[in-house]
Amino acid sequence: MTAFRHLLAKSTENPDKPPEAATLKGHISQVIAAAEIIDHCLESSLKKMLPAEVSMEMWHEALFCAAWLHDIGKANDHFQTMLRNSKIRQGVRHEAISLIAIETVLKDWLEDFWDRYPVWFKAAILFSISGHHLKFPDNRKRNNIFKSDVIFLGKHPQMKDIMEIGKERLRLPFIPELRDQRYSLVIFDNMEVKELIRKIRRHYDLQFSAEVKLFIAMLKNSLMCADLAGSALPVRHINIEQWLPDLLQSVFKPDDLKQIITQRLGQGRLKKFQRQVAETGKSTVLVEAGCGAGKTLAAYGWAANKATSRKLFFCYPTTATASEGFSSYLYDPGFEALLVHSRVKIDYHLLKNIPHKSPAQREIQYLGLEAIDTWPATAVVCTAHTVLGMLQNTRRGIYAWPSLARAVFVFDEVHAFSDLLFSHLLRFLLIYKHAPVLLMTATLPEYRKKALLQICEQRGGMEIISGPEEREQAKRYILSRSKEEEAWELCRKVISSGGKVLWICNTVGQAMKIARLADSSGLPVQPYHSRYRYRDRLERQRTVIDGFLPHKPAMLAVTTQVAEMSLDMSADLLITEYAPVPNLIQRLGRLNRFEDQPDTLSKALFLRPENALPYARTGEEEQFWNGIETWLDQVADLQPKSQQDLSYAFIAGATVECRDWDIPYCDWIDDPWSSQTSKHAIMEPAYTVEIVREEDIHHRPMAEMVIPMPFPRDKNWAWQNQGRYLIAPAGAIHYDPFWGGEYAEELDFEII
């Protein structure tokens, strides 16, 4: 007689009278139901991604089988005891037991099923099952565990009921008499030498093609999403069959996105350049146009023609640009639109120009189901990391799979992607060959453009569309090198005439210095950089953007690189420190921005800073300065210049980089055997750490009070953590909502 009256999948108050959803059979049934709904909704999109040798019936059976067997390993005495006694520590994860049970207890019964399909088919299902929690292989230390062996409870009467679920659907023979099976946990401690594990892992040695690896990754994603729905919805008393289809079926109708264009233009029409982007027939398009050319509206025109019966992911390089793009274009769109990034809850709470969440989004938030918040959205505005993170097994990306699998994608400001993020974009383009993708930039270095062209040969080529000729060629700038004294003189002159001045520094320390000098001189200065509490940074950004509106009084905005991207503001004078040329061209996009054919020319002054931080390391500065000086030799001659002049000078003077991009190793697709979360980052190591001052620690939510600061340089610092945040002792950081944060003078820190 078994010690367990019921086989459980979830903990429950009364294990002897559990709700159906808490039982192993009930949970598996719910996951199968969710898998079949997801499968049905994605079918037309999945057809385009599956290998040519895979029929839809083969895919359907693979997903059903994975959902059916994914948790049978929970039928073991460690897991069942743990659910009934929270003090018990299990010695092995259930995913590993599932694999072993399939290869031993169920081996003969399932053999005919495996033989119907290619040899890799079985591996695909096993790897999906083992990886559906992103915690495989199970490398835990096995000290202080329940006991040193584990029993698979094959003889439990409810196991036969579970086997019946798959018998008819997969046309399996009569269910044999199942047996309990005891396994020593010693075999899990060295996965290379024990015969049983070697027998299972032999599937890893198969020579999987890229298409088969994609099949496995898609199967794992679909199973993880089905498991999430099958676990989360029943405990909230939600009927999966009734609720989930409506949630998943929201896609664009033919005229949905045209409303965005109408709202922006009124009775006007898209410009010729914007219509060219919108009407292109290519699946991959690079739009290379100067700032203010109307690329974003062109992108929505493109999406209006590409996204029917699909979804849209509009990807920006930063959280700030994502929020600004969302509020500017999707305030009241008439369809489900969602903003997604790491600080989105704060933005929805604090930003007045962020639209209210829809009823569907409020319901998901109320139910605590934010992991699936992209499922009902037809348009998702996010950071590029949200989408590309899936390649490295981030849960946010994987759980967005039902939306990502049938989406079109816009990646804005691709020149601003780090090399690491750009390499993941290249990999994404290789994998998502059938998804329409629009890339946008003001100026892209030739080596990056060459890499895109090479990658996109496998996508049917890439069309490059330049900005409107009349705007690109219009003279709008007078550029010159300058000394700081000359810059101050011209700055005061423009301010006294009621104009707007944008002064961009490369480091926070320099920006604070310039802003304080301006303040002491009585100039109407507004600083804006990264070293604010997050809630204050949002206010600072809005103050600067609104202050540059044409009817507002004179202003000097002193900023760092935060002003480079996607901020719709136009200065009368730009003063900027030397930076990489694409960054300088972006900065010039905030100057004389709004008119296609300006009546007057605006001045830009270039200041050479004392060092090349944060762009070049010691020893690399000479090459950095030479590249900028070469460009300035062509454009900073006090003669009228156009956006096209800036780009042509950059291309002509740029050192040709003959480099091969290292296409990154991606956990999601490159190693079917191993499934662990986020082993490889898609962001370079940061120079800052998220800090909360002890003075602010009691404010909730704490995320509003986070300040990105340089790592402490004092070797003796030993500050405490609270969650992901470092807590700065009282007095360690001087802070003002207007000026931002600075380390106390007695500490030895370097602000960059």
C-alpha positions in Angstrom: 0.0 0.0 0.0 1.5 3.3 -1.0 2.3 5.9 1.6 0.7 8.6 -0.5 -3.0 8.6 -1.1 -2.7 11.0 -4.0 0.2 11.9 -6.3 0.5 15.7 -6.0 1.9 18.3 -8.4 1.5 21.2 -6.0 1.4 21.7 -2.3 -2.1 21.8 -0.8 -3.7 22.3 2.6 -5.2 18.8 2.7 -3.0 16.3 0.7 -5.7 13.6 1.3 -8.4 15.7 -0.3 -6.6 17.9 -2.8 -8.3 20.0 -5.4 -8.0 18.5 -8.8 -5.5 21.1 -10.1 -3.1 20.2 -7.3 -3.0 16.5 -8.2 -0.4 15.3 -10.7 -3.0 14.1 -13.1 -5.0 17.3 -12.8 -2.0 19.5 -13.4 -0.8 17.5 -16.4 -4.3 17.7 -17.9 -4.3 21.5 -17.4 -0.9 21.8 -19.0 -2.0 19.7 -22.0 -5.1 21.9 -22.4 -2.9 25.1 -22.3 -0.4 23.5 -24.7 -3.1 22.7 -27.3 -4.6 26.2 -27.1 -1.1 27.8 -27.5 -0.4 25.3 -30.3 -3.6 26.2 -32.1 -3.1 30.0 -31.8 0.5 29.8 -33.1 0.0 27.1 -35.8 0.3 29.4 -38.9 3.4 31.1 -37.5 5.1 27.9 -36.4 4.7 26.3 -39.9 7.1 28.9 -41.2 9.7 28.2 -38.6 9.7 24.4 -38.5 12.2 22.3 -40.5 11.0 21.2 -43.9 11.0 17.6 -42.8 8.6 18.3 -39.9 4.8 18.0 -40.5 2.4 19.9 -38.3 1.1 16.5 -37.0 4.7 15.7 -35.9 4.9 19.0 -34.1 1.5 18.6 -32.5 2.4 15.1 -31.2 5.8 16.4 -29.9 4.2 19.2 -27.9 1.4 16.9 -26.6 4.0 14.3 -25.5 6.2 16.9 -23.8 3.2 18.3 -21.9 2.0 14.8 -21.0 5.3 13.5 -19.6 6.9 16.7 -18.4 6.1 16.2 -14.7 5.9 12.4 -14.3 9.1 12.6 -12.3 7.1 14.3 -9.6 5.8 10.8 -8.8 8.8 10.1 -6.5 9.0 9.7 -2.8 11.3 12.7 -2.3 9.0 15.2 -4.1 5.8 13.8 -2.6 7.2 13.9 0.9 8.5 17.4 0.4 5.0 18.7 -0.6 3.7 17.3 2.6 6.5 18.4 4.9 8.2 21.7 4.0 11.2 20.9 6.2 12.2 18.0 3.9 14.9 18.7 1.3 14.6 16.6 -1.9 17.8 15.1 -3.2 17.1 15.4 -6.9 14.9 17.6 -9.1 11.8 16.0 -10.7 12.9 16.8 -14.3 15.8 14.4 -13.9 13.5 11.7 -12.6 11.2 12.3 -15.5 14.1 11.6 -18.0 15.2 8.5 -16.2 11.6 7.1 -15.8 11.0 7.5 -19.5 14.3 5.7 -20.3 13.7 2.9 -17.9 10.1 2.3 -16.6 8.4 3.5 -19.8 11.1 2.5 -22.2 9.6 -0.5 -23.9 6.0 0.9 -23.9 7.1 4.1 -25.8 9.5 2.5 -28.2 7.1 2.2 -31.1 6.2 5.9 -30.7 9.8 7.0 -30.9 10.4 4.8 -34.0 7.7 6.7 -36.0 10.0 9.7 -36.2 13.6 10.7 -36.8 16.1 9.8 -34.1 16.4 13.4 -32.9 12.6 13.5 -32.2 12.9 11.7 -28.9 15.9 13.9 -27.9 13.8 17.0 -28.6 11.1 15.8 -26.2 13.5 14.7 -23.5 15.4 18.0 -23.6 12.2 20.0 -23.5 11.1 18.0 -20.4 14.4 18.3 -18.6 14.7 22.0 -19.3 11.2 23.3 -18.7 12.2 25.0 -15.4 15.7 26.2 -16.7 17.3 24.2 -13.9 18.9 21.4 -15.7 21.4 19.7 -15.3 20.7 19.4 -11.6 24.0 20.3 -10.0 22.8 20.7 -6.4 24.9 19.5 -3.5 23.2 16.5 -2.0 24.0 16.9 1.7 21.3 17.1 4.3 18.8 15.5 2.0 15.7 13.4 2.7 17.5 10.1 1.9 20.2 8.8 -0.3 18.0 7.0 -2.8 14.8 8.0 -4.6 11.9 5.8 -5.6 9.9 6.5 -8.8 6.3 5.5 -7.8 5.3 3.7 -11.0 3.0 1.3 -9.2 0.8 4.1 -7.7 -2.7 3.6 -9.1 -2.9 7.2 -10.3 0.1 6.6 -12.5 -2.0 4.4 -14.8 -4.6 7.2 -15.0 -1.9 9.5 -16.2 -0.6 7.0 -18.7 -4.2 6.7 -20.1 -4.1 10.4 -21.0 -1.5 9.8 -23.7 -2.4 6.3 -24.7 -5.2 7.2 -27.1 -3.8 10.5 -28.4 -0.5 8.9 -29.4 -1.9 5.6 -30.4 0.1 3.6 -27.9 -0.4 -0.1 -27.1 -2.0 -1.5 -24.0 -0.5 0.0 -20.8 1.9 -2.5 -19.2 2.0 -3.1 -15.5 4.2 -0.3 -14.2 6.7 -0.8 -11.4 8.3 1.2 -8.7 11.9 1.9 -9.4 14.6 2.7 -6.9 17.6 4.9 -8.0 20.7 5.6 -5.9 21.4 9.4 -5.9 25.1 8.6 -6.4 24.4 8.4 -10.1 23.5 12.1 -10.1 26.8 13.2 -8.6 28.9 12.4 -11.7 26.9 12.7 -14.8 29.8 11.5 -17.1 30.6 8.1 -15.7 27.4 6.5 -14.6 25.9 4.3 -17.3 22.3 5.3 -16.9 23.0 9.0 -17.3 25.4 8.3 -20.1 22.6 6.4 -21.8 20.3 9.4 -21.7 22.9 11.9 -22.5 23.9 10.1 -25.6 21.2 12.1 -27.4 23.4 15.1 -26.9 26.0 13.5 -29.2 23.6 13.6 -32.1 24.6 16.0 -34.8 21.6 18.3 -34.6 21.2 20.7 -37.5 20.4 24.3 -36.9 16.8 23.6 -37.9 16.5 20.8 -35.4 18.0 22.9 -32.6 15.4 25.5 -33.4 12.7 22.9 -33.2 13.9 21.9 -29.7 14.0 25.5 -28.6 10.5 26.2 -29.9 9.2 23.0 -28.2 10.8 24.0 -24.9 9.4 27.5 -25.1 5.9 26.2 -25.8 6.1 23.7 -23.0 7.3 26.3 -20.5 4.4 28.7 -21.4 1.9 25.9 -21.2 3.3 24.9 -17.8 3.1 28.4 -16.6 -0.6 28.7 -17.7 -1.4 25.3 -16.4 0.1 26.1 -13.0 -1.0 29.7 -12.6 -4.6 29.8 -13.9 -6.3 27.0 -12.0 -5.1 28.2 -8.6 -6.8 31.5 -9.5 -10.0 29.6 -10.4 -9.7 30.5 -14.1 -11.0 28.1 -16.7 -8.2 27.6 -19.2 -10.4 26.5 -22.1 -12.5 29.6 -21.7 -10.0 32.3 -20.7 -6.8 31.5 -22.5 -8.0 31.5 -26.2 -9.4 35.1 -25.8 -6.1 36.2 -24.2 -4.0 34.8 -27.0 -6.0 35.7 -30.1 -5.4 39.4 -30.1 -3.6 40.3 -33.3 -3.7 43.3 -35.6 -6.6 43.8 -37.9 -5.8 45.5 -41.3 -6.6 49.1 -40.2 -5.5 49.1 -36.5 -2.1 50.7 -37.0 -3.3 53.2 -39.5 -5.0 54.9 -36.6 -1.6 55.8 -35.2 -0.7 57.5 -38.4 -4.0 59.4 -38.6 -3.7 60.6 -35.0 -0.2 62.0 -35.8 -0.9 63.5 -39.2 -4.6 64.4 -39.0 -5.6 65.1 -42.6 -2.0 65.0 -43.8 -0.2 62.2 -45.6 3.0 60.3 -45.1 5.9 61.8 -46.8 7.4 60.1 -49.8 10.2 58.7 -47.7 7.8 57.3 -45.1 5.6 55.8 -47.8 8.7 54.1 -49.3 9.4 52.5 -45.9 5.8 51.5 -45.4 5.4 49.9 -48.8 8.6 48.0 -49.2 8.3 44.4 -50.1 11.5 43.2 -48.4 11.3 41.2 -45.2 14.4 43.0 -43.8 14.8 46.8 -44.1 17.4 49.2 -42.8 16.3 52.8 -42.6 19.2 55.1 -42.4 17.9 58.7 -42.0 18.8 61.7 -39.9 17.2 62.7 -36.7 13.8 64.3 -37.1 13.2 62.7 -40.5 10.1 60.9 -39.3 11.5 57.4 -39.0 9.2 56.4 -36.2 6.0 57.3 -38.1 7.5 55.5 -41.1 8.0 52.5 -38.9 4.3 52.5 -37.9 3.4 52.7 -41.6 5.7 49.7 -42.3 4.0 47.8 -39.4 0.6 48.7 -40.7 1.4 46.8 -43.9 3.4 43.9 -42.3 1.6 43.2 -39.0 -1.9 42.1 -40.1 -2.8 39.0 -38.2 0.5 39.4 -36.3 1.8 41.4 -33.3 4.4 44.2 -33.1 7.4 44.5 -30.9 8.9 48.0 -31.1 12.4 47.8 -29.5 14.4 50.7 -28.1 17.9 50.7 -26.7 17.1 52.1 -23.2 14.2 52.1 -20.8 13.9 55.9 -21.1 13.6 55.9 -24.9 11.1 53.0 -24.7 8.9 54.9 -22.3 9.1 58.1 -24.4 8.3 56.2 -27.6 5.3 54.5 -25.9 3.8 57.6 -24.5 4.3 59.6 -27.8 2.7 57.1 -30.2 0.5 54.7 -28.2 -1.3 56.9 -25.7 -4.8 55.9 -26.9 -4.3 53.5 -29.8 -7.6 51.7 -29.8 -5.9 48.3 -29.4 -4.0 46.4 -26.7 -0.6 48.1 -26.3 1.9 47.4 -23.5 5.1 49.0 -22.3 7.7 46.4 -21.0 11.1 47.1 -19.4 12.8 46.6 -16.1 11.4 49.8 -14.5 8.0 49.8 -16.1 6.0 49.6 -12.9 7.6 52.8 -11.7 7.0 54.5 -15.1 3.3 53.6 -15.1 3.1 55.0 -11.5 5.1 58.2 -11.9 4.9 59.4 -15.5 1.8 61.5 -16.2 2.0 61.0 -20.0 2.0 57.2 -19.8 -1.5 55.9 -20.7 -3.6 53.9 -18.3 -3.5 50.2 -18.5 -6.3 48.5 -20.4 -8.9 46.3 -18.6 -7.0 43.2 -19.8 -3.7 44.4 -18.4 -5.3 45.5 -15.1 -6.9 42.0 -14.8 -3.5 40.3 -15.4 -1.9 42.6 -12.8 -4.7 42.0 -10.3 -4.2 38.2 -10.8 -0.5 38.5 -10.4 0.2 37.1 -13.9 2.7 39.7 -15.1 4.8 36.9 -16.6 2.1 36.5 -19.4 1.4 40.2 -19.8 2.5 40.2 -23.4 0.0 37.5 -24.4 -3.0 39.8 -24.9 -1.0 42.7 -26.3 -1.0 43.4 -30.0 1.7 46.0 -29.7 4.6 45.8 -27.2 7.0 48.7 -26.8 10.1 47.4 -24.9 13.9 47.5 -24.7 15.8 45.4 -27.2 17.0 43.3 -24.3 13.5 42.1 -23.7 13.4 40.4 -27.1 17.0 39.5 -27.6 17.2 38.2 -24.0 15.3 35.1 -25.0 18.4 33.9 -26.9 20.1 33.5 -23.5 17.1 31.9 -21.7 15.8 35.0 -19.9 12.3 34.1 -18.5 10.8 37.4 -19.6 11.7 36.5 -23.3 10.7 32.9 -23.1 7.3 33.6 -21.5 6.7 36.2 -24.3 7.0 33.3 -26.8 3.3 33.2 -27.8 3.6 36.8 -28.9 7.2 36.7 -30.2 6.5 33.7 -32.4 4.0 35.7 -34.6 5.4 39.2 -34.4 7.0 41.7 -36.6 9.9 43.7 -35.1 11.2 47.2 -35.2 14.7 47.8 -33.7 15.4 51.6 -33.2 18.7 53.3 -32.7 20.7 50.2 -33.7 23.9 52.3 -33.9 23.6 52.7 -30.1 23.6 48.9 -29.4 26.8 47.7 -27.7 28.9 45.2 -29.7 27.5 42.4 -27.6 23.9 43.4 -28.1 24.4 44.0 -31.8 25.9 40.5 -32.1 22.8 39.1 -30.5 20.7 41.1 -33.0 22.6 39.4 -35.8 21.9 36.0 -34.3 18.2 36.9 -33.9 18.1 37.7 -37.6 19.5 34.3 -38.4 17.0 32.5 -36.3 13.9 34.5 -37.0 14.3 34.2 -40.7 10.6 34.5 -41.5 9.8 37.4 -39.3 9.7 40.9 -40.9 12.3 43.1 -39.3 12.8 46.9 -39.6 16.1 48.4 -38.3 16.5 52.1 -37.9 19.5 54.4 -37.3 20.8 57.9 -38.1 24.2 56.7 -39.1 25.6 53.1 -38.9 29.3 52.3 -39.2 30.1 50.5 -42.4 31.4 47.4 -40.6 28.0 47.0 -38.9 26.2 47.6 -42.1 28.3 45.0 -43.9 27.6 42.5 -41.1 23.9 43.1 -41.5 24.1 42.6 -45.3 25.9 39.3 -44.9 23.6 37.9 -42.3 20.5 39.0 -44.2 21.6 37.1 -47.3 20.0 34.2 -45.5 16.8 36.2 -45.1 16.4 37.1 -48.8 18.5 40.2 -48.6 18.2 43.6 -46.9 16.8 46.8 -48.4 18.5 50.0 -47.3 16.3 53.1 -47.4 17.8 56.5 -46.9 16.1 59.5 -45.4 14.2 62.1 -47.6 16.7 63.6 -49.9 15.4 67.2 -49.5 15.8 66.9 -45.7 19.1 65.1 -45.7 20.6 67.6 -48.1 19.1 70.7 -46.4 21.7 72.9 -44.8 21.0 73.3 -41.1 24.3 73.4 -39.2 27.4 75.6 -38.8 30.0 73.5 -37.0 33.2 74.6 -35.4 35.8 73.5 -32.8 35.7 75.7 -29.8 37.3 76.5 -26.4 35.2 76.5 -23.3 35.4 80.3 -22.9 34.0 80.8 -26.4 31.2 78.3 -25.7 30.2 80.2 -22.6 30.1 83.5 -24.5 27.9 82.2 -27.3 25.7 80.3 -24.8 25.0 83.5 -22.9 24.2 85.3 -26.1 21.6 82.7 -27.2 20.0 82.5 -23.8 19.7 86.3 -23.6 17.8 86.3 -26.9 15.3 83.7 -25.6 16.9 80.6 -27.2 17.5 77.1 -26.1 21.0 75.7 -25.5 21.9 72.0 -25.2 25.3 71.3 -23.6 26.3 67.6 -23.6 29.1 66.3 -21.5 30.6 62.8 -21.5 30.7 62.3 -17.8 28.4 63.1 -14.9 31.2 64.9 -13.1 31.7 67.3 -15.9 28.0 67.9 -16.5 27.6 68.8 -12.8 30.5 71.2 -13.0 29.2 73.0 -16.1 25.7 73.1 -14.7 26.9 74.7 -11.4 29.0 77.2 -13.3 25.9 78.2 -15.3 23.8 78.4 -12.1 26.3 80.6 -10.4 26.3 82.9 -13.5 22.5 83.3 -13.2 21.7 81.2 -16.3 18.4 79.3 -16.4 20.0 75.9 -16.2 18.4 72.4 -16.0 20.8 69.5 -15.4 19.9 66.0 -16.6 22.1 62.9 -16.3 21.9 59.4 -15.0 22.8 59.9 -11.3 19.3 60.6 -10.0 16.9 58.6 -8.0 14.8 57.0 -10.6 11.7 58.9 -9.7 13.6 62.2 -10.0 15.3 61.2 -13.2 11.8 60.8 -14.8 11.0 64.3 -13.6 14.3 65.7 -14.9 13.7 64.2 -18.3 10.2 65.6 -18.6 11.4 69.1 -17.4 14.0 69.2 -20.1 11.8 68.0 -22.9 8.9 70.3 -22.0 11.3 73.2 -21.4 12.5 73.0 -25.0 9.0 73.5 -26.4 9.0 76.5 -28.8 6.7 78.7 -26.6 8.7 78.1 -23.4 11.3 80.6 -22.1 15.1 80.4 -22.6 16.8 77.3 -21.1 20.3 75.8 -20.9 20.0 72.0 -20.5 23.3 70.5 -19.4 23.2 66.7 -19.9 25.2 63.6 -20.5 24.7 61.0 -23.3 21.1 60.6 -22.0 20.0 63.3 -24.4 21.3 61.5 -27.5 18.5 59.2 -28.4 14.8 59.4 -29.1 14.1 62.7 -27.3 12.0 64.9 -29.5 13.6 68.3 -28.7 15.3 70.9 -30.7 18.0 73.4 -29.6 19.2 76.7 -31.1 22.8 76.0 -30.0 24.5 72.7 -29.3 27.7 72.5 -27.3 29.2 69.0 -27.1 32.3 67.3 -26.0 34.1 65.0 -28.4 32.5 61.6 -28.7 32.4 58.8 -31.2 31.2 60.2 -34.5 27.9 58.3 -34.7 27.1 59.7 -31.2 28.0 63.2 -32.3 25.7 62.9 -35.3 23.0 61.8 -32.9 23.6 64.8 -30.7 23.4 67.1 -33.7 19.9 65.6 -34.2 18.8 67.7 -31.2 19.8 70.9 -33.1 17.5 72.7 -35.6 15.5 69.5 -35.7 11.9 70.2 -36.7 12.0 71.9 -40.1 12.7 69.9 -43.3 14.1 73.1 -44.9 15.3 75.4 -42.1 15.1 79.1 -42.7 18.2 79.7 -40.5 21.3 77.8 -39.7 22.1 76.8 -36.1 25.6 76.5 -34.5 27.3 73.5 -32.9 30.5 73.8 -31.0 32.8 70.9 -30.3 35.0 70.9 -27.1 37.8 68.4 -26.7 37.7 67.1 -23.1 40.6 66.3 -20.8 40.2 62.5 -21.3 38.3 60.1 -23.5 36.1 58.6 -20.7 33.9 56.7 -21.0 34.6 55.9 -24.6 38.3 54.9 -24.7 40.7 53.3 -22.3 44.1 54.5 -21.5 46.4 53.6 -24.4 43.6 53.8 -26.9 42.9 57.5 -26.7 45.1 58.6 -29.6 43.2 56.5 -32.1 40.0 57.7 -30.6 40.9 61.4 -30.9 42.3 60.9 -34.4 39.0 59.5 -35.7 37.1 62.5 -34.4 39.6 65.0 -35.6 39.5 63.5 -39.1 35.7 63.9 -39.2 35.8 67.4 -37.8 38.4 68.4 -40.4 35.7 67.8 -43.0 32.7 69.3 -41.3 33.8 71.9 -38.7 34.8 74.6 -41.1 32.1 77.2 -40.4 30.4 76.3 -43.8 26.7 75.3 -43.9 26.4 71.5 -43.4 23.5 69.1 -43.9 22.8 65.8 -42.3 24.0 64.1 -45.5 27.3 66.0 -45.2 27.8 64.7 -41.7 27.2 61.1 -42.8 29.3 61.2 -45.9 32.2 62.7 -44.0 32.0 59.9 -41.5 31.9 57.2 -44.1 34.8 58.8 -46.1 37.0 59.3 -43.1 36.2 56.1 -41.1 38.9 53.5 -40.8 37.6 50.4 -42.6 37.3 47.7 -40.0 37.8 44.3 -41.6 36.3 42.3 -38.8 34.3 39.1 -38.6 31.5 39.3 -36.0 31.5 36.6 -33.5 28.0 35.2 -33.6 27.3 34.6 -29.9 26.8 31.3 -28.3 23.1 31.3 -27.2 21.9 29.0 -24.4 18.4 29.0 -25.8 19.4 27.2 -29.0 23.0 26.0 -29.0 23.0 23.5 -26.2 19.8 21.4 -26.2 21.0 19.2 -23.3 21.5 22.0 -20.8 18.8 24.5 -19.9 19.7 27.0 -17.3 18.7 30.6 -17.0 20.9 33.6 -18.1 24.3 32.0 -18.0 25.5 34.4 -20.7 24.6 38.1 -20.4 23.6 40.2 -23.3 24.9 43.4 -21.6 28.5 44.2 -21.0 29.6 44.6 -17.4 28.4 48.0 -16.1 30.6 50.7 -14.6 27.8 51.5 -12.1 25.9 49.8 -9.4 22.3 50.4 -8.3 22.4 52.1 -4.9 19.8 53.2 -2.4 20.8 55.7 0.3 20.1 54.6 3.8 18.1 57.9 4.1 15.7 56.6 1.5 15.5 52.9 2.5 12.1 53.1 4.1 10.5 54.5 0.9 8.3 52.0 -1.0 8.6 51.0 -3.6 12.4 51.1 -3.1 13.0 50.9 -6.9 11.9 54.5 -7.2 14.9 55.6 -5.0 17.6 53.7 -6.9 20.6 55.8 -8.0 23.1 54.3 -10.5 26.5 55.2 -9.0 30.1 54.2 -9.9 31.5 51.3 -7.9 33.0 52.4 -4.7 36.8 52.7 -5.0 37.6 52.7 -1.3 39.1 49.3 -0.7 37.6 49.3 2.8 34.0 49.8 1.9 31.6 47.0 3.0 28.1 48.0 2.4 25.1 45.8 2.9 22.7 44.6 0.2 18.9 44.6 0.3 17.8 42.4 -2.6 19.5 43.6 -5.8 20.3 47.1 -4.3 23.5 48.2 -2.5 22.6 50.3 0.6 24.8 53.3 1.0 25.3 54.3 4.7 23.8 57.6 5.8 26.0 60.5 4.6 27.9 58.5 2.1 26.1 60.0 -0.9 25.2 63.7 -1.0 21.9 64.0 -2.9 19.7 66.8 -4.3 16.7 66.1 -6.6 17.9 69.0 -8.8 21.6 68.2 -9.0 21.7 64.5 -8.4 23.9 62.2 -6.4 27.6 62.6 -5.5 29.8 60.6 -3.1 30.9 62.4 0.0 34.2 64.3 -0.4 36.0 62.2 2.3 35.5 59.0 0.2 37.9 58.3 -2.7 35.6 57.8 -5.7 35.9 58.5 -9.3 32.8 59.8 -11.1 32.7 59.0 -14.8 
